[in-house]
Amino acid sequence: RQSTLSFFSQWKPGAYDEQQFYRIVRRRRRAYERCFEARRMRRPKLAGVSRAKLVISAEGKVMGAYVTGLDRDVDDCIGKKLLGLRFPKIAKDTIASFRLRLETGNPRPTRPRLP
């Protein structure tokens, strides 16, 4: 089974509406899951929660992405993916935070087969 990623409450959307914010963040869902799956090659039992904080400029660019809590390599990888997000323009810079839960039902990851 593939890894699963879920977003859950206890977040602060900054100046954005919840649906709009998560719709944008979820666009890179597979990229975040790949960060997790790559690390599971070395740590098969890895699962848990990462906390993310985004600093978003008024122009909608993510100026900073800070992710902590699960595993340093996974958190750093997800942070880099979050830096590439674009949000709609808003009146002023804002900070948004949320949590991501990463887990899998597969106890051992499998390496992708090459063609």
mmCIF file of the C-alpha atoms, coordinates in Angstrom:
data_MODEL
# 
_entry.id   MODEL 
# 
loop_
_atom_site.group_PDB 
_atom_site.id 
_atom_site.type_symbol 
_atom_site.label_atom_id 
_atom_site.label_alt_id 
_atom_site.label_comp_id 
_atom_site.label_asym_id 
_atom_site.label_entity_id 
_atom_site.label_seq_id 
_atom_site.pdbx_PDB_ins_code 
_atom_site.Cartn_x 
_atom_site.Cartn_y 
_atom_site.Cartn_z 
_atom_site.occupancy 
_atom_site.B_iso_or_equiv 
_atom_site.pdbx_formal_charge 
_atom_site.auth_seq_id 
_atom_site.auth_comp_id 
_atom_site.auth_asym_id 
_atom_site.auth_atom_id 
_atom_site.pdbx_PDB_model_num 
ATOM 1   C CA . ARG A 1 1   ? 0.000   0.000  0.000   1.00 0.00 ? 1   ARG A CA 1 
ATOM 2   C CA . GLN A 1 2   ? 1.203   3.506  -0.805  1.00 0.00 ? 2   GLN A CA 1 
ATOM 3   C CA . SER A 1 3   ? 1.842   6.034  1.910   1.00 0.00 ? 3   SER A CA 1 
ATOM 4   C CA . THR A 1 4   ? -0.980  8.309  2.897   1.00 0.00 ? 4   THR A CA 1 
ATOM 5   C CA . LEU A 1 5   ? -0.882  11.968 3.711   1.00 0.00 ? 5   LEU A CA 1 
ATOM 6   C CA . SER A 1 6   ? -3.583  13.770 5.602   1.00 0.00 ? 6   SER A CA 1 
ATOM 7   C CA . PHE A 1 7   ? -3.926  17.354 6.701   1.00 0.00 ? 7   PHE A CA 1 
ATOM 8   C CA . PHE A 1 8   ? -5.741  18.081 9.901   1.00 0.00 ? 8   PHE A CA 1 
ATOM 9   C CA . SER A 1 9   ? -6.966  20.861 12.121  1.00 0.00 ? 9   SER A CA 1 
ATOM 10  C CA . GLN A 1 10  ? -5.157  23.020 14.646  1.00 0.00 ? 10  GLN A CA 1 
ATOM 11  C CA . TRP A 1 11  ? -3.909  25.186 11.845  1.00 0.00 ? 11  TRP A CA 1 
ATOM 12  C CA . LYS A 1 12  ? -3.943  28.887 11.114  1.00 0.00 ? 12  LYS A CA 1 
ATOM 13  C CA . PRO A 1 13  ? -4.548  29.843 7.488   1.00 0.00 ? 13  PRO A CA 1 
ATOM 14  C CA . GLY A 1 14  ? -3.206  33.357 7.831   1.00 0.00 ? 14  GLY A CA 1 
ATOM 15  C CA . ALA A 1 15  ? -5.126  35.608 5.458   1.00 0.00 ? 15  ALA A CA 1 
ATOM 16  C CA . TYR A 1 16  ? -6.442  32.681 3.383   1.00 0.00 ? 16  TYR A CA 1 
ATOM 17  C CA . ASP A 1 17  ? -9.693  30.820 3.584   1.00 0.00 ? 17  ASP A CA 1 
ATOM 18  C CA . GLU A 1 18  ? -9.291  27.167 4.655   1.00 0.00 ? 18  GLU A CA 1 
ATOM 19  C CA . GLN A 1 19  ? -10.540 25.574 1.424   1.00 0.00 ? 19  GLN A CA 1 
ATOM 20  C CA . GLN A 1 20  ? -8.460  27.835 -0.781  1.00 0.00 ? 20  GLN A CA 1 
ATOM 21  C CA . PHE A 1 21  ? -5.336  27.251 1.309   1.00 0.00 ? 21  PHE A CA 1 
ATOM 22  C CA . TYR A 1 22  ? -5.610  23.452 1.380   1.00 0.00 ? 22  TYR A CA 1 
ATOM 23  C CA . ARG A 1 23  ? -6.497  23.238 -2.298  1.00 0.00 ? 23  ARG A CA 1 
ATOM 24  C CA . ILE A 1 24  ? -3.179  24.910 -3.108  1.00 0.00 ? 24  ILE A CA 1 
ATOM 25  C CA . VAL A 1 25  ? -1.146  22.880 -0.592  1.00 0.00 ? 25  VAL A CA 1 
ATOM 26  C CA . ARG A 1 26  ? -2.674  19.589 -1.794  1.00 0.00 ? 26  ARG A CA 1 
ATOM 27  C CA . ARG A 1 27  ? -1.516  20.189 -5.369  1.00 0.00 ? 27  ARG A CA 1 
ATOM 28  C CA . ARG A 1 28  ? 1.931   18.916 -4.321  1.00 0.00 ? 28  ARG A CA 1 
ATOM 29  C CA . ARG A 1 29  ? 0.582   15.985 -2.294  1.00 0.00 ? 29  ARG A CA 1 
ATOM 30  C CA . ARG A 1 30  ? 2.458   13.318 -4.289  1.00 0.00 ? 30  ARG A CA 1 
ATOM 31  C CA . ALA A 1 31  ? 5.722   15.256 -3.892  1.00 0.00 ? 31  ALA A CA 1 
ATOM 32  C CA . TYR A 1 32  ? 5.326   15.251 -0.086  1.00 0.00 ? 32  TYR A CA 1 
ATOM 33  C CA . GLU A 1 33  ? 4.523   11.529 -0.149  1.00 0.00 ? 33  GLU A CA 1 
ATOM 34  C CA . ARG A 1 34  ? 7.662   10.865 -2.226  1.00 0.00 ? 34  ARG A CA 1 
ATOM 35  C CA . CYS A 1 35  ? 9.749   12.619 0.434   1.00 0.00 ? 35  CYS A CA 1 
ATOM 36  C CA . PHE A 1 36  ? 8.274   10.271 3.020   1.00 0.00 ? 36  PHE A CA 1 
ATOM 37  C CA . GLU A 1 37  ? 8.594   7.122  0.892   1.00 0.00 ? 37  GLU A CA 1 
ATOM 38  C CA . ALA A 1 38  ? 12.262  7.826  0.098   1.00 0.00 ? 38  ALA A CA 1 
ATOM 39  C CA . ARG A 1 39  ? 13.120  8.037  3.802   1.00 0.00 ? 39  ARG A CA 1 
ATOM 40  C CA . ARG A 1 40  ? 11.149  4.890  4.608   1.00 0.00 ? 40  ARG A CA 1 
ATOM 41  C CA . MET A 1 41  ? 13.716  2.911  2.608   1.00 0.00 ? 41  MET A CA 1 
ATOM 42  C CA . ARG A 1 42  ? 16.038  3.373  5.602   1.00 0.00 ? 42  ARG A CA 1 
ATOM 43  C CA . ARG A 1 43  ? 13.414  3.687  8.339   1.00 0.00 ? 43  ARG A CA 1 
ATOM 44  C CA . PRO A 1 44  ? 10.565  1.280  7.464   1.00 0.00 ? 44  PRO A CA 1 
ATOM 45  C CA . LYS A 1 45  ? 8.521   2.002  10.598  1.00 0.00 ? 45  LYS A CA 1 
ATOM 46  C CA . LEU A 1 46  ? 8.587   5.759  10.063  1.00 0.00 ? 46  LEU A CA 1 
ATOM 47  C CA . ALA A 1 47  ? 5.196   7.437  10.522  1.00 0.00 ? 47  ALA A CA 1 
ATOM 48  C CA . GLY A 1 48  ? 3.911   10.481 12.287  1.00 0.00 ? 48  GLY A CA 1 
ATOM 49  C CA . VAL A 1 49  ? 3.151   14.170 12.127  1.00 0.00 ? 49  VAL A CA 1 
ATOM 50  C CA . SER A 1 50  ? 5.069   17.128 10.741  1.00 0.00 ? 50  SER A CA 1 
ATOM 51  C CA . ARG A 1 51  ? 4.177   20.701 11.610  1.00 0.00 ? 51  ARG A CA 1 
ATOM 52  C CA . ALA A 1 52  ? 4.578   23.246 8.833   1.00 0.00 ? 52  ALA A CA 1 
ATOM 53  C CA . LYS A 1 53  ? 4.717   27.027 8.938   1.00 0.00 ? 53  LYS A CA 1 
ATOM 54  C CA . LEU A 1 54  ? 4.693   29.062 5.732   1.00 0.00 ? 54  LEU A CA 1 
ATOM 55  C CA . VAL A 1 55  ? 5.642   32.705 5.379   1.00 0.00 ? 55  VAL A CA 1 
ATOM 56  C CA . ILE A 1 56  ? 3.701   33.940 2.347   1.00 0.00 ? 56  ILE A CA 1 
ATOM 57  C CA . SER A 1 57  ? 4.330   37.324 0.727   1.00 0.00 ? 57  SER A CA 1 
ATOM 58  C CA . ALA A 1 58  ? 1.548   39.666 -0.364  1.00 0.00 ? 58  ALA A CA 1 
ATOM 59  C CA . GLU A 1 59  ? 2.400   38.603 -3.954  1.00 0.00 ? 59  GLU A CA 1 
ATOM 60  C CA . GLY A 1 60  ? 1.573   34.977 -3.036  1.00 0.00 ? 60  GLY A CA 1 
ATOM 61  C CA . LYS A 1 61  ? 5.126   33.609 -3.017  1.00 0.00 ? 61  LYS A CA 1 
ATOM 62  C CA . VAL A 1 62  ? 6.212   31.295 -0.199  1.00 0.00 ? 62  VAL A CA 1 
ATOM 63  C CA . MET A 1 63  ? 9.193   33.136 1.272   1.00 0.00 ? 63  MET A CA 1 
ATOM 64  C CA . GLY A 1 64  ? 9.892   30.587 4.004   1.00 0.00 ? 64  GLY A CA 1 
ATOM 65  C CA . ALA A 1 65  ? 8.757   27.043 4.762   1.00 0.00 ? 65  ALA A CA 1 
ATOM 66  C CA . TYR A 1 66  ? 9.593   25.586 8.151   1.00 0.00 ? 66  TYR A CA 1 
ATOM 67  C CA . VAL A 1 67  ? 8.709   21.925 8.717   1.00 0.00 ? 67  VAL A CA 1 
ATOM 68  C CA . THR A 1 68  ? 9.506   19.975 11.898  1.00 0.00 ? 68  THR A CA 1 
ATOM 69  C CA . GLY A 1 69  ? 8.428   17.008 13.929  1.00 0.00 ? 69  GLY A CA 1 
ATOM 70  C CA . LEU A 1 70  ? 8.664   13.784 11.912  1.00 0.00 ? 70  LEU A CA 1 
ATOM 71  C CA . ASP A 1 71  ? 12.174  13.214 10.609  1.00 0.00 ? 71  ASP A CA 1 
ATOM 72  C CA . ARG A 1 72  ? 14.772  15.782 9.635   1.00 0.00 ? 72  ARG A CA 1 
ATOM 73  C CA . ASP A 1 73  ? 15.235  14.444 6.083   1.00 0.00 ? 73  ASP A CA 1 
ATOM 74  C CA . VAL A 1 74  ? 11.483  14.175 5.427   1.00 0.00 ? 74  VAL A CA 1 
ATOM 75  C CA . ASP A 1 75  ? 10.783  17.574 6.962   1.00 0.00 ? 75  ASP A CA 1 
ATOM 76  C CA . ASP A 1 76  ? 13.556  19.243 4.918   1.00 0.00 ? 76  ASP A CA 1 
ATOM 77  C CA . CYS A 1 77  ? 12.327  17.625 1.703   1.00 0.00 ? 77  CYS A CA 1 
ATOM 78  C CA . ILE A 1 78  ? 8.703   18.672 2.314   1.00 0.00 ? 78  ILE A CA 1 
ATOM 79  C CA . GLY A 1 79  ? 9.873   22.186 3.173   1.00 0.00 ? 79  GLY A CA 1 
ATOM 80  C CA . LYS A 1 80  ? 11.618  22.468 -0.203  1.00 0.00 ? 80  LYS A CA 1 
ATOM 81  C CA . LYS A 1 81  ? 8.440   21.339 -1.984  1.00 0.00 ? 81  LYS A CA 1 
ATOM 82  C CA . LEU A 1 82  ? 6.344   23.888 -0.078  1.00 0.00 ? 82  LEU A CA 1 
ATOM 83  C CA . LEU A 1 83  ? 8.673   26.698 -1.188  1.00 0.00 ? 83  LEU A CA 1 
ATOM 84  C CA . GLY A 1 84  ? 7.469   26.175 -4.758  1.00 0.00 ? 84  GLY A CA 1 
ATOM 85  C CA . LEU A 1 85  ? 3.800   26.868 -3.993  1.00 0.00 ? 85  LEU A CA 1 
ATOM 86  C CA . ARG A 1 86  ? 2.061   29.992 -5.298  1.00 0.00 ? 86  ARG A CA 1 
ATOM 87  C CA . PHE A 1 87  ? -0.909  31.546 -3.574  1.00 0.00 ? 87  PHE A CA 1 
ATOM 88  C CA . PRO A 1 88  ? -3.236  34.337 -4.722  1.00 0.00 ? 88  PRO A CA 1 
ATOM 89  C CA . LYS A 1 89  ? -2.143  37.899 -4.000  1.00 0.00 ? 89  LYS A CA 1 
ATOM 90  C CA . ILE A 1 90  ? -3.317  39.329 -0.688  1.00 0.00 ? 90  ILE A CA 1 
ATOM 91  C CA . ALA A 1 91  ? -3.179  42.702 1.077   1.00 0.00 ? 91  ALA A CA 1 
ATOM 92  C CA . LYS A 1 92  ? -0.090  41.926 3.199   1.00 0.00 ? 92  LYS A CA 1 
ATOM 93  C CA . ASP A 1 93  ? 2.397   39.191 4.046   1.00 0.00 ? 93  ASP A CA 1 
ATOM 94  C CA . THR A 1 94  ? 0.979   36.390 6.195   1.00 0.00 ? 94  THR A CA 1 
ATOM 95  C CA . ILE A 1 95  ? 2.025   33.320 8.134   1.00 0.00 ? 95  ILE A CA 1 
ATOM 96  C CA . ALA A 1 96  ? 0.055   30.087 7.795   1.00 0.00 ? 96  ALA A CA 1 
ATOM 97  C CA . SER A 1 97  ? 0.607   26.883 9.748   1.00 0.00 ? 97  SER A CA 1 
ATOM 98  C CA . PHE A 1 98  ? -0.777  23.359 9.552   1.00 0.00 ? 98  PHE A CA 1 
ATOM 99  C CA . ARG A 1 99  ? 0.037   19.727 10.315  1.00 0.00 ? 99  ARG A CA 1 
ATOM 100 C CA . LEU A 1 100 ? 0.624   16.808 7.980   1.00 0.00 ? 100 LEU A CA 1 
ATOM 101 C CA . ARG A 1 101 ? 0.213   13.167 9.045   1.00 0.00 ? 101 ARG A CA 1 
ATOM 102 C CA . LEU A 1 102 ? 2.306   10.681 7.078   1.00 0.00 ? 102 LEU A CA 1 
ATOM 103 C CA . GLU A 1 103 ? 1.802   6.954  7.466   1.00 0.00 ? 103 GLU A CA 1 
ATOM 104 C CA . THR A 1 104 ? 1.432   3.736  5.545   1.00 0.00 ? 104 THR A CA 1 
ATOM 105 C CA . GLY A 1 105 ? -0.219  0.366  5.897   1.00 0.00 ? 105 GLY A CA 1 
ATOM 106 C CA . ASN A 1 106 ? 2.745   -1.296 4.196   1.00 0.00 ? 106 ASN A CA 1 
ATOM 107 C CA . PRO A 1 107 ? 5.339   -2.331 6.810   1.00 0.00 ? 107 PRO A CA 1 
ATOM 108 C CA . ARG A 1 108 ? 8.168   -2.484 4.252   1.00 0.00 ? 108 ARG A CA 1 
ATOM 109 C CA . PRO A 1 109 ? 8.620   -0.012 1.411   1.00 0.00 ? 109 PRO A CA 1 
ATOM 110 C CA . THR A 1 110 ? 9.420   -1.367 -2.006  1.00 0.00 ? 110 THR A CA 1 
ATOM 111 C CA . ARG A 1 111 ? 11.791  0.222  -4.449  1.00 0.00 ? 111 ARG A CA 1 
ATOM 112 C CA . PRO A 1 112 ? 10.188  1.331  -7.708  1.00 0.00 ? 112 PRO A CA 1 
ATOM 113 C CA . ARG A 1 113 ? 11.037  -0.925 -10.644 1.00 0.00 ? 113 ARG A CA 1 
ATOM 114 C CA . LEU A 1 114 ? 13.011  0.602  -13.453 1.00 0.00 ? 114 LEU A CA 1 
ATOM 115 C CA . PRO A 1 115 ? 11.833  -0.008 -17.025 1.00 0.00 ? 115 PRO A CA 1 
# 
